[in-house]
C-alpha cells in the first residue's frame, strides 16, 4: 500500500496541532495552570500522629476494608475510603510509560511517553525528573493518587518481556535514573510506586518461577536501584513481585520486606502486592505486605479471622494502616482536594518529543549518510511496518491510550522539502522498486514486546528479508529499529546507517525525523548490551534461563550484562554505553585526587568536541577492582557518568566523585558492604568497550 506525502504535509501537521486542543477539549489546558494545585505537605511525624488518631477510631471491619482493593468492574485499582472518618479512597493507575489503566470507567487518554528504556538511553537524570513530573501531573489530572512506577528491574537477559519498561542492565545507571524519576513523580503530588521487588527479571513462568540468587548478587545487582529509590528518592510505596526468591514468594518474604526494606533501609511507606501476587494470609501479613491488590482474597475475611484467632496481632494491622495513611497525609491527600487540572496536551507532547529524540541511539553511520542532506533529494522512500504507524509503546498493563499520534511519514514530511513515498513493506518487490528510485531509503522495523511473555531477539523474518531487499536496491539505506530491547541484526554489514529508536511514544514521527534530519544531534547511549548471538546470553543455558522444573539459577552471579561480556571475553554486537553522534569527541587530562584520611576521591578529565557541529557526549567512569578473597568483582563496572553539551571546538572539564561505596563490595561473611583494599583501575571513555583514559588509585 502506497501513498505520497509532500511539502503540503507541513501544513497538515500545523493544522493538526492547531485543532488538537479542540479535539481533546476536556483535557487541554494552558501551560501556566497545568499542574493541579496540591495542599502543602505535612511532616512525617505529624502525619503519623494524625494517622494513629484515625486508626484508633476504626472498627476491625473497617480496618480490614482498608487493607485490600475491591473488585469493581468500573474501578479495578482502588482501595475504598471511609467517609465517616475522612479516609479517602486510594485510586491507582498503571505506568510506567505514561498513565495507563486506572480510575473509573474506560481507560482515559494520556501522553504516551517514550518507553522507559528510551529514557535510560538518554543517560540524563534531569530528563528523568521531567519525565516523572509529567507522569505525576497526569496521574493527578486523571483522578488517581498513586502511579505504579517506576519499574527498576534489571535487564538480566534482553529477552525479558518487560525490558522496555525498565532502565537497562546496570544497577548504577538504573539508580541514577530512578531517583530523578521518583522525585519528579512525587513533586507533582502523586505517590510513586517503585516495582517489582525483587528480581522480576523474566515473564516466562513469572507467577511461579523460583529464582535462586546468591546474597552478594542480590545486593550488588538486583537491590541497588530499590535501595536508591527508598533511601534517596523516598518513594512513597513499593510493589512486591510475582516470583519466588530463594524459595519464598516475594510478597511473603520476611527477609526482603521486613529485614531489608523496612528495618535496614528504613522504608516508611507502604507495600502493595502486584495484581494477584499474594499467596497467603498470615505469612504475608507478618512478612510486611500492607495492601493486597486487586481484591481481598487473602486480606479480606481470612485476615479478619486470623486477627480474631490471634494469629495476626491487631498491632500489626494498625501499623499497616498508619504507614499508608501517614504517607497519604504527608502528600496532602486527606481532606479537601483541589479540582484536577486538565492535561496540557501540547506542552506534554513537546516533552515526550524531546525525550524520545534524546534517547535515540545512532549505532552506525558509514560515510556520514546521516543527517540527511535533502538539498538535492527528489523523494525519500520510507518503508516498513513501523513506517506507517506510530509506535507508542509496548503491550500489557503499561499500555497508554495516546492523546494523539504523529506518524513517521508525517513527521518526516514536515521536516524535509522532498516528497516522501510510504510503503508498509508487505510487498517486498514493490518496496525494492521504490527504494531503487529513491534518493535514500529508510526502513522502519521493530517488535511488539509485552508484559506476560518474553520474546525472541530475532526480528520477524519478513522484516529481515525486507531490509536485505531494500539495501540491495539502494546503497543509501537507513534502518530505524523500534524495539523494546536488544535485537539481532543479520543485515548490519549491508546497510550504512542504523538508528535504535526504542518505542518513541506518541511523538514518534517528529522525534525520529528530528534525529534523521539533524535537527537534534543523536546523543543516546545503549543502557544494555546488544548481543551478536543468542548464545551470548543466559539463554545458552536453560538452567540459567528460562529455568528447569520451575527453578532458575542465577549462576552467572555478578556477570550480568557488560560485566559478563568483559569477564568472558565476548565481543557483543554493540556494547553497553555505546552510541555515535554527528560530531566527534576526545578525552584527555585524566586526574585522580584522593582526600587524605578518607576513601573519597575525585576523578577529573577534559572532553572536547573535535567535530564541526554542536553535540552531547556521555562521559562514563568505570572501576576495575583489586583481587578479593571472597571472590573477585567483574573486570569493570560503571561508577559515574555525566552528559556534556559542547559546541564545535569547545572543551569542558568533567569532575566525577567517588566515595567509600564506590570502592565497596558486599561481603557474604560480614553480611555488609566492605571497602576492597588495594589498587583500583580507573577507566574513562564513551562506552564500556572504549575507555581511552586510564589511571589507578590505591585504597587502604
N, C-alpha and C positions, 0 to 999 in steps of 0.2 A: 504494500500500500504506500502510495507516494503522494506528497503534496509539496508545493513550493511556497516558501516564505521569503519575502524580500524586505526592502527598506521600509515598506509600509508597516512592517511588524513593530517598529519602534513606536509608531502612533498607537497601535493596538495595545502595547504594554502601558503606555501613558494613560490610555483610556481605561484599562483595567484598574490601574492604581488610582485613578480619579473616581471611579464609580464604586470601588471596593467598600469604602465606608458606608455607602448606602445599602450595599448588598448585605452587610452584617451590622445593620444599624443598632441592633440590641447589644452589640459587643464593642463597637468602635467608641473611642473616647479621645479627648485631647491629651497630648503628652503631658501637659502641665498638671493634670489631675488624674493621671493614670493609676497611681498606686492607691490602694484602699487605705484610708486613714486608720491607724492602729492605736489602741489605747497604750499608754505608757507601760513598759514592762515593770513587773513587781520583783523585788529582791527575792532570792531563793528562800531565805529564812522566813520572810513574811508570807510567802506563798505556802510554805509547808505548814506554818501555824494556822493559816486560814483553811487549808485542806483538812487538817486534823479536826478542826471545829465542825466542818461539814460531815466528815466521815462519822463523827461521834453521834450525829443525829440520824444516821441511816439504819433502817431495819436490815436484817440478814437478807431478805428477798431483794431489797434494793441494791445491796452490795453485790450480790450475785449477778444481777442485771447489768451492772457496770463492768463486768469482767469478761464480756464476750460481745461479739457482733450479733446482729439479728438477721434472720432470713426473710427479707422483704423483697419481693420481685421488683419493686420500684426503687429500691435503695439497698444495694448489696454490700456496701462498705461503710457501715455506720454502727457506732455504739450509741444506744439511745440515751436521751437525757432524762432527768427527773425534775420537772418544773417546780415541785413544791420546795425543793432545796436549792433551786437556782443552778442545778447542774446541767450544762448544755449538752446537746448531742455532739459526738465527735465524728465528723464526716471525713473520710479518707478518699484520696484519689491516687491513681497509679501514676507512675513515671517510668523511667527517668528521662525520656527524650521529649518532654513536654507533658502537659496534663492529659492523662489517659482516662480510662474508665473510672468513674466515680460520681457520686452525687445521685440525686433522684432522677428517674426518667432516662431517656436515651442519652448516649454519650454526647457531650457538648463539644463543639469545635474549639480548638485552641491552636496556639502557634506550634507547628511541627518543627521542633528544633533539629539541627543535625544530630546524628547519633552520638551518644557519649564517647564512643571510641574516636570519633572525629574531634570532639573536644579535647580528648587526651592528646591527639596528634598535633594540636596547637602548641603543646608544651608551654602554656601560658596561663598561670593561675589567675591573672587579672581577668581574662576572658571567662574562666570557670566561675568567678564571682558573678559576673554579668549574666552568665548562663543560668546560674542558680537563682539569682534575683528575679529574672524574667519568669522563671517557672513558679517561684514563690508567689509573685504578684498574681499570676493567672490562677493558681490554686485558690487564693482568696477571692478573686473575681468570680470564679465559678462555684463558689459556695462551700468549699471544703476548707478544713483547717490543717490536715496532715497530708504531706506529699510523700508518697512511697518512693523515696530516692535519697541519696544516690546508691547505685549498685557498685560495690568496690571489690567484687570477687576477682581474683587473679586469673588471667587467661593462661591456665596451666597448659592447655593444648588448644591450638587455633580452631579445632573442630567444634568447640563449645557453642551451643546454640544461642547463648546469651552474651557472647563476647562483645557484640555490638553495643550492649547495654552498659558495659563497664569500661575501665580505663587502661586495659592492657596487661602486660606480663610482669611489670616491675613494681615492687612494693613502695619504693621511694617516689617514683613519678605518680603512682596511684595516690599516695598520701598527700602530696602537694596539691594535686587537683581536687581531691575530695574535701580538704579543709576549706579551700576557697569556695567550692560549690555549696557546701553546707552553710557557710557564713552568708552567702548570697541568698539562699532559700530562706533562712531564718531572719535576715534583715527585712524581709517583706512581711513578717508576722506569721509565716507558716511554720509548722513543725516539720523538721526534716526527719527522715526515717532511713537510716543507713542499713543496707542489706547486702547479702543474705548471710548472716552469721551462723556458721563459718564454713568456708571451703565449698561453697555451692558452685563447683567448677565444671560440671557436666550436666546435660539434660538427660542423657541416656540413663535410665533407671533412677532418676533423681529422687523419687519418692521412697526408695528402699535401699539404695546403694550404701554400703558401709565403707567409709574411707579410712584406710589405715595410714595415719600421718604421724611421724615422729615429733616429739616435743620441740626439738630445735627447728625443724622445718616449719611447724606451725608458727612459732614465734618470729622467725626471720622472713618468711614468705607470705603466709596467709593471714597473719594478725596485724601487721603494722598499719595498714590503712584503717582498720577498725579502731585501733588504739588512737591514731591521729584524729579520727572523726569524733571520738569521745573526749579525749583529753585536750585537744587543741581547738576543735570546732564546736565542741559541746552540743553534739547532736541531741535533739530532744527525745528521740526514740530510736529503737533498733528493731529489726525484724530477724527472728531466728529462722534458720533454713530447713529445707526438707530432709536432706540426707542424714545418715548416721555418721558420727565421727568417733572412730575407735570404739565402736560397739554401742554407742548411745545416740538416740535421736537428738538433734541439736536443740529442740525445744524442751527437752527434759534432761539436758546435760548440765548437771550441777557444777562440775569443774569449770565449764565455759561461762555459764550465765551468772552464777554466784561467785565462784572463786576468782575468775579473771575479770569479767566485766564489771561486776558491782563492787567487789571488795578491793581487788588490786587496782583497777583503773578508776574507781570512784564514780561510776556511772550513776547519775541522779535522775535519769529519765525513766522511761518505761519500755518494756519489751512486748512486742506483739508477734504473734506467730504468722508465718507465711500461711496462705489460704489452704487449710487442711493439713498443716504440718504438726498439729498437736496429736499426740498418740496416747495420752494418758491423763488422768485427773490428778491424783495425789503426787506422783513423781514430777509432773510438770509444774504444779503449784509450788511445791517445795524447792524445785530447782531454780526458780526465778522468772518463769513466764508470767507476765502480768495481764495480758489480754489475748483470748483465743479468737481468731478470725477464721472464717467469716461468721460462724454460728457458735452456739454454746453446747456442742455435742459433749464435751468433757468438762467445760467450766460453767455448765448450767445446773440442772438438777443433781447431777452426780457430785459436783463440787459442794453444793449445799449439804448433801448427805455426809460428805467427808468432813465438813466443818462440824456438823451436829454430832458425829461419832467421835470427834476428837482427833481424826487422822490429819487434818489440816487445822492448825491453831487459828483462831479468829484474828490474832495479831498479824499473821502472815497476810490474810485477806486485807486487813486495814492498811498495811504498808503498801500493798499493790495500788490501792485506791489513792492513798496520799501521794505516792510518786507521780501518778498520772495527773491527778487534779492539780497538784502543785506546779507541774510543768505547764499545764494549760493556763493556770492563773498567772504564772510568770509571763506568758505571752499575751496576756490580756484577753483571753478567750472566754472568761467568765464575765457575766454582766452584759450591759447593753453594747451592741456592736454597730459600728458604722456601716452604712449601706455599701455593699461591694461596688467598686468602680469597674465599669466595663473595660474589656481588654483594648489597649491601644494597638489596633491591628497592624498598621503600617510601621509604627515605631518598633514593635517587637519583631515584625518581619525583617526589618533592616538589621536587627541584632542577629537573627538567625542567619541572614545572608553573610554578614561579616564573619561570624564564627565558622560557618561552613567553608568559606573561602580560605580562611586561615588554617583550617585543618586538612586541606587537600595536600597530598604528598606527591611531588614530582619524582618519579622513580627512574625515568630515563629520558634523555633529550639529546640524541645524537644529531650533530650538525646544526644545533641551535634552531631546530624546527619550531620550537615554541620560544617566546609567544608568537602567535600567528601574525604574520605580516600580510594584511589583507589589501594592501595598496593596489596590487595588480591581480587580485583574485577575481575570477568571474563568478564562481559559486563554490560553495562548500557542501560536500556530501556528509550528512550526519546519519549514521546507520546503526541499527541495533534495537533490541527490545527495550533498552533503557534510554533510547533517544526519543521515544515517542510519548513518554510519560515521566513525571517527576517521581523520583524515589524518595518518598517522605519518611521511610523508617522501616524497621523490622516488624515482625509479627508477634502476636501474643499479648500479654497484659500491658505492654508498653505502647501499643498502637495508639496513635493520636489521629483524631479526625481533624485535618488541617483546615484553617480558616480560608485558605486559598492555596493554589499551587502555581509555580512558574515552570512551564515545561522546558526541556533542554533546547528545543528548536526556537521557542520564543525568546529564551534568554540569549541565545547566540545571535539570532536575527536582530535583536535590539542593540547589539554591540558592534556589529560589522556592517559595512556597506554592501558586501557581496550577497548574492542570493543564497539561500540555504535550502538544499534539497534534503528531504527527510524520508527515510525508509525504515521499516521496522526490522528488516533483515530476515524475514521469514522466507523470502525468495533469494537464495544466495547468489544465483546467477544475475538477477536484477541488481542486487547490491554491488556486485563486482562491476557490472556495466556502468552503473552510476559513478562508482569510485574511479573508474578509468577516465571518465570525462571531467572529473572534478579537479580543482586546483589542489585541494587537500581533502583527505577522507578522515572523518572522526568516527570511530566505532565505540559505541557505549554499551558495555556489557555489565553483568553483575549477578547477584544472587538474592535470595529472599530468606535470610536467616530468621528464626523464630523461636520463641520460648516453647519448650515441650519436646524438642528434638535437636540432636546435634546434626552437623552437616558434613558433606564431603568437602575437601579443599579444591576439588575439581569444579570448574565452571561447567555448565551443561555442554555436552559435546557439540551441539549445534552452534553454540556461541564461539567455541574454539575454532570450528570449521569456518565460521563467518569471518573471524579475524584473519585467518590464513588466506582466504579467498580475496578479501579486500586488500590485504597487504601485498599480495601478488599482483593485483590490478593497479595499485597506486603505491609507489615507494614512499610517498609522503602520507603515511597512515599513522594516526594518533589513536591510542587506545585509552579510553576513560573507563576505569573499573569502579563500579558502585557495589561494594561488598561490606559485610558486617565484620569481616575478619580477613586473615590472610587467604590468598588463593594461589594456586599453582599457575604458571604461565608458560606452557609448552611452546608458545609462539613468540616469546620475548625477543629472541635473536632476529626475528623477521620484521620487527617494527622499530622505527627510530624514536618514538616517544610514548611514554606511559604515565598516566596520572591515576593515583588512587584517591577517589573522591568519597569513599565510605557511603553512608546514607545521608545525603546533604540536607534533607528536610524539605519544607515547603518552598524554599527559595532555591531549589536545585538548579534551575535553568540559569538564574543570574549568577550564582556562586561559581558554577563551573565555567561559565563564559568569562567571568572576571579574571580567572586564572589563565584560561586559554588565550585571551587577548592581551594579557599583561597589565590589565588594569590593577590587578593585585599580583605582586610577586609571590610565587609559592614559597611558603616557609614551614610547612608542616613536616614533622618527623615521625617515623614509624614508632608507635607505642608498643609494638610487638614484632617479633621476628617473622619474616616470610620464609618458610622452608622451601628448599629446592625439590624435596620429595616427602611424601607422607612418611616414609621410613625414617626421616629425620625427627619425627615427633614421637611422643609416648605411644602413639598408635602402633608402633612397630612391635610392641609387647602387650598382648591382650590383658595380662595381669595388671599392667600399669594403666591401660585404657582400652576398652571401657570397663574392664573388670571381669572376673571369672567367678561364677557361683555367687553373685551378689556382693562381691568384695573387690575393691580396687586398691592396689598397693601403690603408695607414693614412694616407690623405691628409688626414684631419681633424686630424692631428698632436696638439697638446695639447688640442684642443677636444673632450674626452671628457666625456660626462655633462653635469652642470650647467654646466661650463665652456663647452661648445658652445652650450647654450641661451642663456646670457648673451651670448656673443660674437656670436651670430646673431640676437639679439633675438626669440627664440621663447618664447612662453608655454606652459609644459607643463600637463598636467592637474593634477599635483601636483609641487612642486619638491623637489629633494634637501634633506634635513634637516627636512621638514615633518612635523608631527604635532600634533593637538589633544589637550587634556586635559579633565577635568571641572571644572577651575578655570581661572583666568586669571593671567597673569604680566606684569610690567612690567620694563623695563630702564632704568636711569639711572646717572648719575655716572661716565661713562667717563673714565678717566685713563690717560695714556701716560707711562711713565717709562723713560728711557734711561740705561744705565750708561755713565758717562764713559769714553772711550778704548776702547770695545768696540762690537760690533754687537748686544749683548744688550739686550733691552727687556722691560718688564713691562706688561701690559695689565690693568687692574682696572676693575670696574664692579659695580653692585648689581642683584640680581634680587629682586623682591618678588612674593609670592603675593597677588594682589589679590582672589582669589575667596573662596568660603565653605568649601572643603574642602581637605584636605592633598593635595599632589601633587608631581610632579617635573617640572622643566624642564631641557632640554638647551641650555645657552648655547653658542653657536657663534661662533668668531672667524675671520673671513676677511680676507685681504690682497689689495689691488689693487696691482700692480707698476707702477713707472715705465717709460717707454719704454726698450727695449733694442735696441741697434744690430743684434744678430744675429737679431732677431725678437721681437716682444712676447709676453708671457705672456697667458693668458686674463684676462678682466676681474676675476675673483675666484677665490680658491682657499682651501680650509679649511686653517687652520694651528693650530687649538686648539679644544678643547671641554671642557665639564665638565657632568656631570649633577648637579643640585642638588635635594635633597629639602627641601620647605618646608611648614610648617603654614600654615593660613589666616592671612593678615595678616603672616606672617613675612618678613624680608628677610635676605639673606646677600650678603657681598661675595665676588666671584669674582676670582681672580687667575690669569692665564694667562701663562706665559713665552714669549718669542720669542728665538731665538738666530741666529747668522750663517746657519745653514742655512735658517731660515725666510725669509730675505731673498735666497736664492740661486736661481740657475737653472743649467742645465747648458750650458756653453759648448762648442759644437762646435769652435771654433777652438782652445781650450786643452785640450779633452778632459778637463774638470774642472769642478767646481762653482765658481761665481764669485758673489760678492755683487753685486747690482744696485744701483749707487749712484743716489741720487735720493730722491724723496718717494713713500712708500707710503701708500695709503689703508687705514685700519683700519676694519673693519665688524663690528659685533656684533649678534646677534639670535637668533631662534629657527628660522631656516631660511636657505637660500641666497637666497631671494627676499624675506626680511623682516629687514633689518638696520637697526633704527632708530638705533642708536648709531654715530656716525662721527667719525673724527678722522684726523690724518695724522702720519706720522713720517718724518723725513729720515735716511737712512743715507749716510754719506760714504765 
